[in-house]
Amino acid sequence: MPTRYQQLRQAIANLAAPAEEQAAYLDRIFEPLTGGGSAAGYGNDELALELDDIYGAAGHMLEYGEITPAEIEAARPLNELLLHWSGQRNADFWTREALFGDPRWDEVRGCASRCLASFPDEERSGGWKP
């Protein structure tokens, strides 16, 4: 089972990935619901939800030595950017087509790539046990 640090890093990496990889990832995780077909109807919000789920634990991760204050700050702009584009008023941003043509996704990928540079690909755990 991946550590919380690894889960956070992977969520950031998924947001930094090219559109084709993001779409393939979404199809893969929704495969039980689609029977192996396209998951385009499920939208792209899962990419943001995965970050939101684990970034919400950043304070706890800091307390247990799993993440540094600098890493929390490096991920903050990405989290804020996704929050800015959340909600029904931005429903077009969360469609599969938007991954490929909406310039906001280019901005997300750029922000995520900068963020990812602050997260070494390493095994890291702290004193917390699930």
Chimera marker file (.cmm) of the C-alpha trace (Angstrom):
<marker_set name="trace">
<marker id="1" x="0.000" y="0.000" z="0.000" r="1" g="1" b="0" radius="0.5"/>
<marker id="2" x="1.458" y="3.403" z="-0.915" r="1" g="1" b="0" radius="0.5"/>
<marker id="3" x="2.240" y="5.824" z="1.878" r="1" g="1" b="0" radius="0.5"/>
<marker id="4" x="0.324" y="9.053" z="2.172" r="1" g="1" b="0" radius="0.5"/>
<marker id="5" x="3.342" y="10.908" z="0.767" r="1" g="1" b="0" radius="0.5"/>
<marker id="6" x="3.341" y="8.600" z="-2.246" r="1" g="1" b="0" radius="0.5"/>
<marker id="7" x="-0.406" y="9.091" z="-2.684" r="1" g="1" b="0" radius="0.5"/>
<marker id="8" x="0.042" y="12.868" z="-2.645" r="1" g="1" b="0" radius="0.5"/>
<marker id="9" x="2.943" y="12.730" z="-5.078" r="1" g="1" b="0" radius="0.5"/>
<marker id="10" x="0.970" y="10.454" z="-7.421" r="1" g="1" b="0" radius="0.5"/>
<marker id="11" x="-2.072" y="12.746" z="-7.350" r="1" g="1" b="0" radius="0.5"/>
<marker id="12" x="0.190" y="15.650" z="-8.339" r="1" g="1" b="0" radius="0.5"/>
<marker id="13" x="1.872" y="13.549" z="-11.039" r="1" g="1" b="0" radius="0.5"/>
<marker id="14" x="-1.543" y="12.613" z="-12.474" r="1" g="1" b="0" radius="0.5"/>
<marker id="15" x="-2.416" y="16.301" z="-12.712" r="1" g="1" b="0" radius="0.5"/>
<marker id="16" x="0.924" y="17.045" z="-14.408" r="1" g="1" b="0" radius="0.5"/>
<marker id="17" x="0.534" y="14.261" z="-16.982" r="1" g="1" b="0" radius="0.5"/>
<marker id="18" x="-0.367" y="14.906" z="-20.628" r="1" g="1" b="0" radius="0.5"/>
<marker id="19" x="-4.058" y="14.749" z="-21.555" r="1" g="1" b="0" radius="0.5"/>
<marker id="20" x="-3.714" y="11.316" z="-23.184" r="1" g="1" b="0" radius="0.5"/>
<marker id="21" x="-2.247" y="9.849" z="-19.977" r="1" g="1" b="0" radius="0.5"/>
<marker id="22" x="-4.883" y="11.544" z="-17.838" r="1" g="1" b="0" radius="0.5"/>
<marker id="23" x="-7.688" y="10.128" z="-19.991" r="1" g="1" b="0" radius="0.5"/>
<marker id="24" x="-6.144" y="6.644" z="-19.920" r="1" g="1" b="0" radius="0.5"/>
<marker id="25" x="-5.783" y="6.857" z="-16.131" r="1" g="1" b="0" radius="0.5"/>
<marker id="26" x="-9.422" y="7.892" z="-15.724" r="1" g="1" b="0" radius="0.5"/>
<marker id="27" x="-10.565" y="5.065" z="-17.996" r="1" g="1" b="0" radius="0.5"/>
<marker id="28" x="-8.504" y="2.628" z="-15.902" r="1" g="1" b="0" radius="0.5"/>
<marker id="29" x="-9.830" y="3.691" z="-12.512" r="1" g="1" b="0" radius="0.5"/>
<marker id="30" x="-13.420" y="3.746" z="-13.748" r="1" g="1" b="0" radius="0.5"/>
<marker id="31" x="-13.110" y="0.388" z="-15.521" r="1" g="1" b="0" radius="0.5"/>
<marker id="32" x="-15.273" y="-1.426" z="-12.947" r="1" g="1" b="0" radius="0.5"/>
<marker id="33" x="-18.080" y="1.005" z="-13.798" r="1" g="1" b="0" radius="0.5"/>
<marker id="34" x="-17.568" y="1.083" z="-17.561" r="1" g="1" b="0" radius="0.5"/>
<marker id="35" x="-16.677" y="-2.537" z="-18.252" r="1" g="1" b="0" radius="0.5"/>
<marker id="36" x="-13.484" y="-1.363" z="-19.905" r="1" g="1" b="0" radius="0.5"/>
<marker id="37" x="-15.049" y="1.319" z="-22.072" r="1" g="1" b="0" radius="0.5"/>
<marker id="38" x="-14.444" y="5.043" z="-22.003" r="1" g="1" b="0" radius="0.5"/>
<marker id="39" x="-15.104" y="6.813" z="-18.725" r="1" g="1" b="0" radius="0.5"/>
<marker id="40" x="-15.586" y="10.146" z="-20.482" r="1" g="1" b="0" radius="0.5"/>
<marker id="41" x="-19.076" y="10.432" z="-19.017" r="1" g="1" b="0" radius="0.5"/>
<marker id="42" x="-17.624" y="10.497" z="-15.518" r="1" g="1" b="0" radius="0.5"/>
<marker id="43" x="-15.669" y="13.689" z="-16.162" r="1" g="1" b="0" radius="0.5"/>
<marker id="44" x="-12.261" y="14.649" z="-14.893" r="1" g="1" b="0" radius="0.5"/>
<marker id="45" x="-13.035" y="15.774" z="-11.391" r="1" g="1" b="0" radius="0.5"/>
<marker id="46" x="-11.548" y="12.576" z="-9.987" r="1" g="1" b="0" radius="0.5"/>
<marker id="47" x="-8.095" y="14.007" z="-10.765" r="1" g="1" b="0" radius="0.5"/>
<marker id="48" x="-8.807" y="16.959" z="-8.478" r="1" g="1" b="0" radius="0.5"/>
<marker id="49" x="-10.666" y="14.893" z="-5.894" r="1" g="1" b="0" radius="0.5"/>
<marker id="50" x="-7.670" y="12.618" z="-5.425" r="1" g="1" b="0" radius="0.5"/>
<marker id="51" x="-5.478" y="15.631" z="-4.683" r="1" g="1" b="0" radius="0.5"/>
<marker id="52" x="-8.119" y="17.147" z="-2.415" r="1" g="1" b="0" radius="0.5"/>
<marker id="53" x="-8.491" y="13.915" z="-0.445" r="1" g="1" b="0" radius="0.5"/>
<marker id="54" x="-4.809" y="13.548" z="0.385" r="1" g="1" b="0" radius="0.5"/>
<marker id="55" x="-3.813" y="17.227" z="0.532" r="1" g="1" b="0" radius="0.5"/>
<marker id="56" x="-6.432" y="17.609" z="3.235" r="1" g="1" b="0" radius="0.5"/>
<marker id="57" x="-4.231" y="15.395" z="5.406" r="1" g="1" b="0" radius="0.5"/>
<marker id="58" x="-1.113" y="17.557" z="4.893" r="1" g="1" b="0" radius="0.5"/>
<marker id="59" x="-1.201" y="19.013" z="8.410" r="1" g="1" b="0" radius="0.5"/>
<marker id="60" x="-1.433" y="15.548" z="9.908" r="1" g="1" b="0" radius="0.5"/>
<marker id="61" x="1.322" y="14.331" z="7.574" r="1" g="1" b="0" radius="0.5"/>
<marker id="62" x="3.530" y="17.208" z="8.762" r="1" g="1" b="0" radius="0.5"/>
<marker id="63" x="2.874" y="16.306" z="12.384" r="1" g="1" b="0" radius="0.5"/>
<marker id="64" x="4.079" y="12.748" z="11.716" r="1" g="1" b="0" radius="0.5"/>
<marker id="65" x="7.114" y="13.707" z="9.651" r="1" g="1" b="0" radius="0.5"/>
<marker id="66" x="5.777" y="12.491" z="6.302" r="1" g="1" b="0" radius="0.5"/>
<marker id="67" x="5.990" y="15.857" z="4.546" r="1" g="1" b="0" radius="0.5"/>
<marker id="68" x="7.829" y="19.137" z="4.973" r="1" g="1" b="0" radius="0.5"/>
<marker id="69" x="6.369" y="22.624" z="5.326" r="1" g="1" b="0" radius="0.5"/>
<marker id="70" x="8.022" y="23.515" z="1.982" r="1" g="1" b="0" radius="0.5"/>
<marker id="71" x="6.213" y="20.633" z="0.268" r="1" g="1" b="0" radius="0.5"/>
<marker id="72" x="2.879" y="21.726" z="1.712" r="1" g="1" b="0" radius="0.5"/>
<marker id="73" x="3.507" y="25.225" z="0.381" r="1" g="1" b="0" radius="0.5"/>
<marker id="74" x="4.598" y="23.862" z="-3.012" r="1" g="1" b="0" radius="0.5"/>
<marker id="75" x="1.257" y="22.040" z="-3.380" r="1" g="1" b="0" radius="0.5"/>
<marker id="76" x="-0.885" y="24.941" z="-2.173" r="1" g="1" b="0" radius="0.5"/>
<marker id="77" x="-1.059" y="26.810" z="-5.540" r="1" g="1" b="0" radius="0.5"/>
<marker id="78" x="-2.206" y="23.656" z="-7.305" r="1" g="1" b="0" radius="0.5"/>
<marker id="79" x="-4.881" y="22.987" z="-4.717" r="1" g="1" b="0" radius="0.5"/>
<marker id="80" x="-6.052" y="26.608" z="-4.880" r="1" g="1" b="0" radius="0.5"/>
<marker id="81" x="-6.129" y="26.586" z="-8.682" r="1" g="1" b="0" radius="0.5"/>
<marker id="82" x="-8.358" y="23.519" z="-8.724" r="1" g="1" b="0" radius="0.5"/>
<marker id="83" x="-10.608" y="24.991" z="-6.049" r="1" g="1" b="0" radius="0.5"/>
<marker id="84" x="-10.922" y="28.150" z="-8.141" r="1" g="1" b="0" radius="0.5"/>
<marker id="85" x="-12.298" y="26.122" z="-11.056" r="1" g="1" b="0" radius="0.5"/>
<marker id="86" x="-14.573" y="23.918" z="-8.985" r="1" g="1" b="0" radius="0.5"/>
<marker id="87" x="-18.332" y="24.177" z="-8.941" r="1" g="1" b="0" radius="0.5"/>
<marker id="88" x="-21.155" y="24.104" z="-11.411" r="1" g="1" b="0" radius="0.5"/>
<marker id="89" x="-20.191" y="27.412" z="-13.003" r="1" g="1" b="0" radius="0.5"/>
<marker id="90" x="-17.093" y="25.681" z="-14.374" r="1" g="1" b="0" radius="0.5"/>
<marker id="91" x="-18.758" y="22.429" z="-15.441" r="1" g="1" b="0" radius="0.5"/>
<marker id="92" x="-17.186" y="22.711" z="-18.904" r="1" g="1" b="0" radius="0.5"/>
<marker id="93" x="-13.716" y="22.462" z="-17.313" r="1" g="1" b="0" radius="0.5"/>
<marker id="94" x="-14.513" y="19.016" z="-15.927" r="1" g="1" b="0" radius="0.5"/>
<marker id="95" x="-15.507" y="17.353" z="-19.230" r="1" g="1" b="0" radius="0.5"/>
<marker id="96" x="-13.208" y="14.866" z="-20.939" r="1" g="1" b="0" radius="0.5"/>
<marker id="97" x="-12.941" y="17.128" z="-23.998" r="1" g="1" b="0" radius="0.5"/>
<marker id="98" x="-11.561" y="19.914" z="-21.817" r="1" g="1" b="0" radius="0.5"/>
<marker id="99" x="-8.491" y="17.824" z="-20.991" r="1" g="1" b="0" radius="0.5"/>
<marker id="100" x="-7.481" y="18.102" z="-24.627" r="1" g="1" b="0" radius="0.5"/>
<marker id="101" x="-8.528" y="21.624" z="-25.574" r="1" g="1" b="0" radius="0.5"/>
<marker id="102" x="-9.160" y="23.873" z="-22.591" r="1" g="1" b="0" radius="0.5"/>
<marker id="103" x="-6.164" y="26.122" z="-21.830" r="1" g="1" b="0" radius="0.5"/>
<marker id="104" x="-7.034" y="25.954" z="-18.139" r="1" g="1" b="0" radius="0.5"/>
<marker id="105" x="-5.844" y="22.332" z="-18.201" r="1" g="1" b="0" radius="0.5"/>
<marker id="106" x="-2.518" y="23.507" z="-19.620" r="1" g="1" b="0" radius="0.5"/>
<marker id="107" x="-2.300" y="25.850" z="-16.646" r="1" g="1" b="0" radius="0.5"/>
<marker id="108" x="-3.116" y="22.995" z="-14.250" r="1" g="1" b="0" radius="0.5"/>
<marker id="109" x="-0.464" y="20.772" z="-15.846" r="1" g="1" b="0" radius="0.5"/>
<marker id="110" x="2.124" y="23.534" z="-15.633" r="1" g="1" b="0" radius="0.5"/>
<marker id="111" x="1.313" y="24.254" z="-12.001" r="1" g="1" b="0" radius="0.5"/>
<marker id="112" x="1.348" y="20.534" z="-11.169" r="1" g="1" b="0" radius="0.5"/>
<marker id="113" x="4.697" y="20.076" z="-12.933" r="1" g="1" b="0" radius="0.5"/>
<marker id="114" x="6.253" y="22.888" z="-10.918" r="1" g="1" b="0" radius="0.5"/>
<marker id="115" x="4.771" y="21.398" z="-7.761" r="1" g="1" b="0" radius="0.5"/>
<marker id="116" x="5.984" y="17.895" z="-8.610" r="1" g="1" b="0" radius="0.5"/>
<marker id="117" x="9.572" y="19.183" z="-8.809" r="1" g="1" b="0" radius="0.5"/>
<marker id="118" x="9.369" y="19.716" z="-5.024" r="1" g="1" b="0" radius="0.5"/>
<marker id="119" x="8.303" y="16.117" z="-4.335" r="1" g="1" b="0" radius="0.5"/>
<marker id="120" x="11.149" y="13.603" z="-4.689" r="1" g="1" b="0" radius="0.5"/>
<marker id="121" x="10.136" y="10.154" z="-5.917" r="1" g="1" b="0" radius="0.5"/>
<marker id="122" x="11.092" y="8.276" z="-2.785" r="1" g="1" b="0" radius="0.5"/>
<marker id="123" x="9.796" y="5.995" z="-0.097" r="1" g="1" b="0" radius="0.5"/>
<marker id="124" x="8.837" y="8.070" z="2.887" r="1" g="1" b="0" radius="0.5"/>
<marker id="125" x="6.833" y="7.249" z="5.942" r="1" g="1" b="0" radius="0.5"/>
<marker id="126" x="6.363" y="8.708" z="9.362" r="1" g="1" b="0" radius="0.5"/>
<marker id="127" x="5.183" y="7.451" z="12.681" r="1" g="1" b="0" radius="0.5"/>
<marker id="128" x="1.500" y="7.389" z="11.739" r="1" g="1" b="0" radius="0.5"/>
<marker id="129" x="-0.103" y="4.012" z="11.059" r="1" g="1" b="0" radius="0.5"/>
<marker id="130" x="-3.568" y="3.674" z="9.501" r="1" g="1" b="0" radius="0.5"/>
<link id1="1" id2="2" r="1" g="1" b="0" radius="0.2"/>
<link id1="2" id2="3" r="1" g="1" b="0" radius="0.2"/>
<link id1="3" id2="4" r="1" g="1" b="0" radius="0.2"/>
<link id1="4" id2="5" r="1" g="1" b="0" radius="0.2"/>
<link id1="5" id2="6" r="1" g="1" b="0" radius="0.2"/>
<link id1="6" id2="7" r="1" g="1" b="0" radius="0.2"/>
<link id1="7" id2="8" r="1" g="1" b="0" radius="0.2"/>
<link id1="8" id2="9" r="1" g="1" b="0" radius="0.2"/>
<link id1="9" id2="10" r="1" g="1" b="0" radius="0.2"/>
<link id1="10" id2="11" r="1" g="1" b="0" radius="0.2"/>
<link id1="11" id2="12" r="1" g="1" b="0" radius="0.2"/>
<link id1="12" id2="13" r="1" g="1" b="0" radius="0.2"/>
<link id1="13" id2="14" r="1" g="1" b="0" radius="0.2"/>
<link id1="14" id2="15" r="1" g="1" b="0" radius="0.2"/>
<link id1="15" id2="16" r="1" g="1" b="0" radius="0.2"/>
<link id1="16" id2="17" r="1" g="1" b="0" radius="0.2"/>
<link id1="17" id2="18" r="1" g="1" b="0" radius="0.2"/>
<link id1="18" id2="19" r="1" g="1" b="0" radius="0.2"/>
<link id1="19" id2="20" r="1" g="1" b="0" radius="0.2"/>
<link id1="20" id2="21" r="1" g="1" b="0" radius="0.2"/>
<link id1="21" id2="22" r="1" g="1" b="0" radius="0.2"/>
<link id1="22" id2="23" r="1" g="1" b="0" radius="0.2"/>
<link id1="23" id2="24" r="1" g="1" b="0" radius="0.2"/>
<link id1="24" id2="25" r="1" g="1" b="0" radius="0.2"/>
<link id1="25" id2="26" r="1" g="1" b="0" radius="0.2"/>
<link id1="26" id2="27" r="1" g="1" b="0" radius="0.2"/>
<link id1="27" id2="28" r="1" g="1" b="0" radius="0.2"/>
<link id1="28" id2="29" r="1" g="1" b="0" radius="0.2"/>
<link id1="29" id2="30" r="1" g="1" b="0" radius="0.2"/>
<link id1="30" id2="31" r="1" g="1" b="0" radius="0.2"/>
<link id1="31" id2="32" r="1" g="1" b="0" radius="0.2"/>
<link id1="32" id2="33" r="1" g="1" b="0" radius="0.2"/>
<link id1="33" id2="34" r="1" g="1" b="0" radius="0.2"/>
<link id1="34" id2="35" r="1" g="1" b="0" radius="0.2"/>
<link id1="35" id2="36" r="1" g="1" b="0" radius="0.2"/>
<link id1="36" id2="37" r="1" g="1" b="0" radius="0.2"/>
<link id1="37" id2="38" r="1" g="1" b="0" radius="0.2"/>
<link id1="38" id2="39" r="1" g="1" b="0" radius="0.2"/>
<link id1="39" id2="40" r="1" g="1" b="0" radius="0.2"/>
<link id1="40" id2="41" r="1" g="1" b="0" radius="0.2"/>
<link id1="41" id2="42" r="1" g="1" b="0" radius="0.2"/>
<link id1="42" id2="43" r="1" g="1" b="0" radius="0.2"/>
<link id1="43" id2="44" r="1" g="1" b="0" radius="0.2"/>
<link id1="44" id2="45" r="1" g="1" b="0" radius="0.2"/>
<link id1="45" id2="46" r="1" g="1" b="0" radius="0.2"/>
<link id1="46" id2="47" r="1" g="1" b="0" radius="0.2"/>
<link id1="47" id2="48" r="1" g="1" b="0" radius="0.2"/>
<link id1="48" id2="49" r="1" g="1" b="0" radius="0.2"/>
<link id1="49" id2="50" r="1" g="1" b="0" radius="0.2"/>
<link id1="50" id2="51" r="1" g="1" b="0" radius="0.2"/>
<link id1="51" id2="52" r="1" g="1" b="0" radius="0.2"/>
<link id1="52" id2="53" r="1" g="1" b="0" radius="0.2"/>
<link id1="53" id2="54" r="1" g="1" b="0" radius="0.2"/>
<link id1="54" id2="55" r="1" g="1" b="0" radius="0.2"/>
<link id1="55" id2="56" r="1" g="1" b="0" radius="0.2"/>
<link id1="56" id2="57" r="1" g="1" b="0" radius="0.2"/>
<link id1="57" id2="58" r="1" g="1" b="0" radius="0.2"/>
<link id1="58" id2="59" r="1" g="1" b="0" radius="0.2"/>
<link id1="59" id2="60" r="1" g="1" b="0" radius="0.2"/>
<link id1="60" id2="61" r="1" g="1" b="0" radius="0.2"/>
<link id1="61" id2="62" r="1" g="1" b="0" radius="0.2"/>
<link id1="62" id2="63" r="1" g="1" b="0" radius="0.2"/>
<link id1="63" id2="64" r="1" g="1" b="0" radius="0.2"/>
<link id1="64" id2="65" r="1" g="1" b="0" radius="0.2"/>
<link id1="65" id2="66" r="1" g="1" b="0" radius="0.2"/>
<link id1="66" id2="67" r="1" g="1" b="0" radius="0.2"/>
<link id1="67" id2="68" r="1" g="1" b="0" radius="0.2"/>
<link id1="68" id2="69" r="1" g="1" b="0" radius="0.2"/>
<link id1="69" id2="70" r="1" g="1" b="0" radius="0.2"/>
<link id1="70" id2="71" r="1" g="1" b="0" radius="0.2"/>
<link id1="71" id2="72" r="1" g="1" b="0" radius="0.2"/>
<link id1="72" id2="73" r="1" g="1" b="0" radius="0.2"/>
<link id1="73" id2="74" r="1" g="1" b="0" radius="0.2"/>
<link id1="74" id2="75" r="1" g="1" b="0" radius="0.2"/>
<link id1="75" id2="76" r="1" g="1" b="0" radius="0.2"/>
<link id1="76" id2="77" r="1" g="1" b="0" radius="0.2"/>
<link id1="77" id2="78" r="1" g="1" b="0" radius="0.2"/>
<link id1="78" id2="79" r="1" g="1" b="0" radius="0.2"/>
<link id1="79" id2="80" r="1" g="1" b="0" radius="0.2"/>
<link id1="80" id2="81" r="1" g="1" b="0" radius="0.2"/>
<link id1="81" id2="82" r="1" g="1" b="0" radius="0.2"/>
<link id1="82" id2="83" r="1" g="1" b="0" radius="0.2"/>
<link id1="83" id2="84" r="1" g="1" b="0" radius="0.2"/>
<link id1="84" id2="85" r="1" g="1" b="0" radius="0.2"/>
<link id1="85" id2="86" r="1" g="1" b="0" radius="0.2"/>
<link id1="86" id2="87" r="1" g="1" b="0" radius="0.2"/>
<link id1="87" id2="88" r="1" g="1" b="0" radius="0.2"/>
<link id1="88" id2="89" r="1" g="1" b="0" radius="0.2"/>
<link id1="89" id2="90" r="1" g="1" b="0" radius="0.2"/>
<link id1="90" id2="91" r="1" g="1" b="0" radius="0.2"/>
<link id1="91" id2="92" r="1" g="1" b="0" radius="0.2"/>
<link id1="92" id2="93" r="1" g="1" b="0" radius="0.2"/>
<link id1="93" id2="94" r="1" g="1" b="0" radius="0.2"/>
<link id1="94" id2="95" r="1" g="1" b="0" radius="0.2"/>
<link id1="95" id2="96" r="1" g="1" b="0" radius="0.2"/>
<link id1="96" id2="97" r="1" g="1" b="0" radius="0.2"/>
<link id1="97" id2="98" r="1" g="1" b="0" radius="0.2"/>
<link id1="98" id2="99" r="1" g="1" b="0" radius="0.2"/>
<link id1="99" id2="100" r="1" g="1" b="0" radius="0.2"/>
<link id1="100" id2="101" r="1" g="1" b="0" radius="0.2"/>
<link id1="101" id2="102" r="1" g="1" b="0" radius="0.2"/>
<link id1="102" id2="103" r="1" g="1" b="0" radius="0.2"/>
<link id1="103" id2="104" r="1" g="1" b="0" radius="0.2"/>
<link id1="104" id2="105" r="1" g="1" b="0" radius="0.2"/>
<link id1="105" id2="106" r="1" g="1" b="0" radius="0.2"/>
<link id1="106" id2="107" r="1" g="1" b="0" radius="0.2"/>
<link id1="107" id2="108" r="1" g="1" b="0" radius="0.2"/>
<link id1="108" id2="109" r="1" g="1" b="0" radius="0.2"/>
<link id1="109" id2="110" r="1" g="1" b="0" radius="0.2"/>
<link id1="110" id2="111" r="1" g="1" b="0" radius="0.2"/>
<link id1="111" id2="112" r="1" g="1" b="0" radius="0.2"/>
<link id1="112" id2="113" r="1" g="1" b="0" radius="0.2"/>
<link id1="113" id2="114" r="1" g="1" b="0" radius="0.2"/>
<link id1="114" id2="115" r="1" g="1" b="0" radius="0.2"/>
<link id1="115" id2="116" r="1" g="1" b="0" radius="0.2"/>
<link id1="116" id2="117" r="1" g="1" b="0" radius="0.2"/>
<link id1="117" id2="118" r="1" g="1" b="0" radius="0.2"/>
<link id1="118" id2="119" r="1" g="1" b="0" radius="0.2"/>
<link id1="119" id2="120" r="1" g="1" b="0" radius="0.2"/>
<link id1="120" id2="121" r="1" g="1" b="0" radius="0.2"/>
<link id1="121" id2="122" r="1" g="1" b="0" radius="0.2"/>
<link id1="122" id2="123" r="1" g="1" b="0" radius="0.2"/>
<link id1="123" id2="124" r="1" g="1" b="0" radius="0.2"/>
<link id1="124" id2="125" r="1" g="1" b="0" radius="0.2"/>
<link id1="125" id2="126" r="1" g="1" b="0" radius="0.2"/>
<link id1="126" id2="127" r="1" g="1" b="0" radius="0.2"/>
<link id1="127" id2="128" r="1" g="1" b="0" radius="0.2"/>
<link id1="128" id2="129" r="1" g="1" b="0" radius="0.2"/>
<link id1="129" id2="130" r="1" g="1" b="0" radius="0.2"/>
</marker_set>
